Amino acid sequence: MNTVSDTILVTGGAGFIGSNFVRFWLREESGRVVNLDKLTYAGNLDSLADALHDPRHVFVQGDICDGKRVRQLLDEYQPWGVVNFAAESHVDRSIDGPAPFVETNVLGTFRLLEASRDYWNNLAPDDRSRFRFLHISTDEVYGTLGPTGYFVETTPYAPNSPYSASKAAADHFARAYFHTYGLPVLVTNCSNNYGPYQFPEKLIPLMILNTLEGKPLPVYGDGGNIRDWLYVEDHCRAIRTVLCQAPPGEEYNIGGHCERTNLQVVRAICDLVAKLRPDLPHDPKGLITFVKDRPGHDRRYAIDASKIHRELGWAPRENFESGLERTVQWYIDNPTWVERVTSGKHRRERLGLGEK
């Protein structure tokens, strides 16, 4: 039988949350990280520049839909845990073309679960009890809320976009593998993340960059859609806490306790850009433009994160004001990263690296 090493396998570790988690893990833990990422448009090695030369970080370009490749990696590196970030995640893209979301989020998660189950079945008994498979999901699987109330772990799933439907399907597969096969699966559902290294198609980085460049700030509908915002490093701490402390089969909602309307978020970004870049020749708030709402746009998300706080002692450290200022400052300070990912240079160059 196989014996696990002091290694975790992270999938999607070149994306926004995944790359932040890889850097966080290498900073806080002593073990090795094997990082499997397909390197789509939103995954790039520039986000891992400070980790690429760490001997504890092994990057492998590959697809979670390739179950054989995943199984080879599990055998080669013998991880004690798998953390699955790999996903297509942009709602607008899922509306325009849902097929990649089904392929990666549903089929890919299934292939990853199958490979992990086969690997886990061949571990020694003590290592089988130590192994964990952590599937990272979203609060969007729950659908939409009215003006009051919160999503809890027992809220019925009611996804309203192809993206959220694909994540809901993946969550159900993860849960089924625990209940059917005993695979020690954990599932976390997080609220909207923000912070450094987020691809500029999402609300906060898009608005920061448009404000800096004097471009229109398009706000869907009346701007009243509400999201609960979570600073990405707080999310990374929560993931580590769940992976290292939670018993198998548990599900945890992770939120920042920071509800804001989209319009409030955009106006806060305008104020911060004006504060941090007083040399700009334009009035940031004068760039706000209201555009036609997108189909199936959920009105409100809000997470009740009391379970993870009560059982595992986690709570967010950043409030929205402090986290947003750190985020705006990061985008101001890192124009090279922005230029490379928006131009596609990161994909063409791959920093000279292939598979290891």
C-alpha positions, 0 to 999 in steps of 0.5 A: 500500500502507498504512504502519503507524503507531506504534500497537497495537490492543488488544482487550478492553482494559477487562477485568482483564488488558487494562486493566492492559496498556493502562496499563502500555503507556502508562507504558512506551511512547510509541506510541498504543493503540487499545482495542476492548472490548465492555464486558460485565459484566467490562469497564469504563471505571472500570478505565481512569480514569487512561488515558481522558484520555491523548491516546495512548489511543483507546477504541472500544466494539465487538465482535471478532465484528464483522469489518467494524468491526475492519477499519475500525479497522485501516485507520483507525489503521494499527497495527503490532501487534494484542494480543487479550485479548478473551475470556469467561474465567470457568469457572463461567459457561462451565459454566452457559452455554457459548454466549457462550464459543464466540461470543467466544473462537472466532468472535471470534478467527477474525473478528479473525484474518481482518480482520488477515490482510486488513489485513496483506496490504495492507501494504508489505513492510517493514511486513508483516515488522514486524507482529505479532498476539499472541493471549493464552491460558491454561494451562487449554488443557492440562488437568490435571496430576498432583502432579509435572511442568509444562506446556511449550509442547509439552504436548498440549492436553486442555481439560476445561471449555467455557471452556478448550475455547473457548480451545484452539480459538482457539489452534489458529486462531491457529497455523493462520493462521501456518502456512497464511497466514504471518500473523505470529502469536504465542501466549502461555499464562499461569497464573492472574493476580491483582492490581488491577482484577480483577472480583470473581467470581474467587477472589482478589478474591472472597475479599478482599471477602468477608473484609472484609465478614464473608461466607462464604469458599466453597472448592471441594472440599477446597481442594487444587486447585493453581494457579500464580499470576502477578501481573498486571504481571509478565504485562504485562511478558511480553506486551510482551517477546513482542510486541516481541522474539519471532519470528513463529510462536512460543508462550510459556508465562508463569507466576509460579513460585508454586504454591499450593492454593486453601486456602493462597491463602484462608488467606493472604488471611485473614492479610493482611486481619487484618494490614491491617484489624485493626479488623475485628470477625470472625476471617477464617479462621472464615469459610472454608466448604467447598462442593461441587466444581464439575464437571470441576475440574482438580486442578493447573496449573503452568507451565514458563516457562523458554523465555521466560526463556531466549530473551527474558530475562523473569522475574517480579519479584513473589513471591506474598507481595509481590504478594498484599499489594499486591493486598489493599491495593489492594482495601482502598484502592479501595472506590468501584471495587468498589462501582461494578463490583459494582453495575453502575453502571459499565455504566449510566454508561459515564463519559459516553463512547461511541465515538471 
